[in-house]
Amino acid sequence: MILNISTNKDLIIKGLVRDLSRNIQQLRKELGYNPTEILNYAYISNISKDERIHLTKYFNDIKNLVRVKDVILSENSDNTLSYKSIDIDGKEIKIFIQ
């Protein structure tokens, strides 16, 4: 049996989905939201165009994991929102929920 140990784009995106979801769940906890409450939005910014394209396949997974009605991905952050900066694989990503 041969085991392929190389990474591919799909595995990298799945890892990004897990990391983003974990960080957004942590932000929910920090902000004191009820764990069962479904919030309106999760904003994720500083995501490249390529990452946004690949992450759209996992919108439903992210929405279910972090209990929001919609996920908004953007390349640049909205200055009117109070984002939390997180580090994923050496890249600064900003998240916000409401």
C-alpha positions as CSV (number, residue, x, y, z in Angstrom):
1,M,0.0,0.0,0.0
2,I,1.3,3.5,-0.9
3,L,0.3,6.4,1.2
4,N,0.3,9.8,-0.4
5,I,1.6,12.3,2.1
6,S,1.6,15.4,-0.2
7,T,-0.8,18.2,0.6
8,N,-3.2,19.4,-1.9
9,K,-5.4,22.5,-2.2
10,D,-8.5,20.7,-0.9
11,L,-6.7,19.5,2.3
12,I,-5.3,23.0,2.9
13,I,-8.8,24.6,2.5
14,K,-10.4,22.0,4.8
15,G,-7.7,22.9,7.4
16,L,-8.5,26.5,6.9
17,V,-12.2,25.8,7.5
18,R,-11.4,24.0,10.7
19,D,-9.1,26.8,12.0
20,L,-11.5,29.6,11.1
21,S,-14.4,27.7,12.7
22,R,-12.5,27.1,15.9
23,N,-11.4,30.7,16.1
24,I,-15.0,32.0,15.5
25,Q,-16.3,29.6,18.1
26,Q,-13.7,31.0,20.6
27,L,-14.8,34.5,19.7
28,R,-18.4,33.6,20.4
29,K,-17.4,32.3,23.8
30,E,-15.3,35.4,24.5
31,L,-18.2,37.7,23.6
32,G,-20.6,35.8,25.9
33,Y,-23.0,34.6,23.2
34,N,-25.3,31.7,24.1
35,P,-23.8,28.6,22.4
36,T,-27.2,27.6,20.9
37,E,-28.1,31.0,19.6
38,I,-27.9,31.4,15.9
39,L,-26.2,34.7,15.0
40,N,-26.7,36.7,11.8
41,Y,-23.2,36.9,10.4
42,A,-19.6,35.8,10.6
43,Y,-17.3,38.2,8.9
44,I,-13.9,36.9,7.7
45,S,-11.5,39.3,6.1
46,N,-8.0,39.4,4.8
47,I,-8.8,36.3,2.7
48,S,-7.3,36.1,-0.8
49,K,-9.5,35.8,-3.9
50,D,-8.3,32.3,-4.4
51,E,-9.1,31.3,-0.8
52,R,-12.6,32.9,-1.1
53,I,-13.3,30.9,-4.2
54,H,-12.3,27.6,-2.5
55,L,-14.0,28.4,0.8
56,T,-17.4,29.0,-0.9
57,K,-17.8,25.2,-1.2
58,Y,-17.7,25.0,2.6
59,F,-20.1,27.9,3.4
60,N,-22.7,25.5,4.8
61,D,-20.1,23.7,6.9
62,I,-18.8,27.0,8.4
63,K,-22.4,28.3,9.0
64,N,-23.3,25.1,10.8
65,L,-20.1,24.9,12.9
66,V,-20.2,28.5,14.1
67,R,-24.0,28.8,14.2
68,V,-24.6,31.8,11.9
69,K,-27.1,32.5,9.2
70,D,-24.5,33.8,6.7
71,V,-20.7,34.0,6.2
72,I,-19.2,37.1,4.6
73,L,-15.7,36.7,3.2
74,S,-13.7,39.7,2.0
75,E,-10.3,40.6,0.9
76,N,-10.2,43.8,3.0
77,S,-11.7,44.5,6.4
78,D,-14.6,46.9,7.0
79,N,-13.4,49.7,9.2
80,T,-16.7,50.1,10.9
81,L,-16.5,46.6,12.5
82,S,-14.4,45.6,15.6
83,Y,-12.5,42.7,14.2
84,K,-10.4,40.2,16.2
85,S,-7.1,39.5,14.5
86,I,-6.1,35.9,14.4
87,D,-3.1,34.1,13.0
88,I,-3.5,31.1,10.8
89,D,-0.3,29.6,9.3
90,G,1.5,32.9,9.7
91,K,-1.2,35.0,8.0
92,E,-3.3,37.6,9.8
93,I,-7.0,37.1,9.3
94,K,-9.7,39.2,10.9
95,I,-13.0,37.8,12.2
96,F,-16.1,39.4,13.6
97,I,-19.6,38.0,14.5
98,Q,-23.0,39.6,15.1
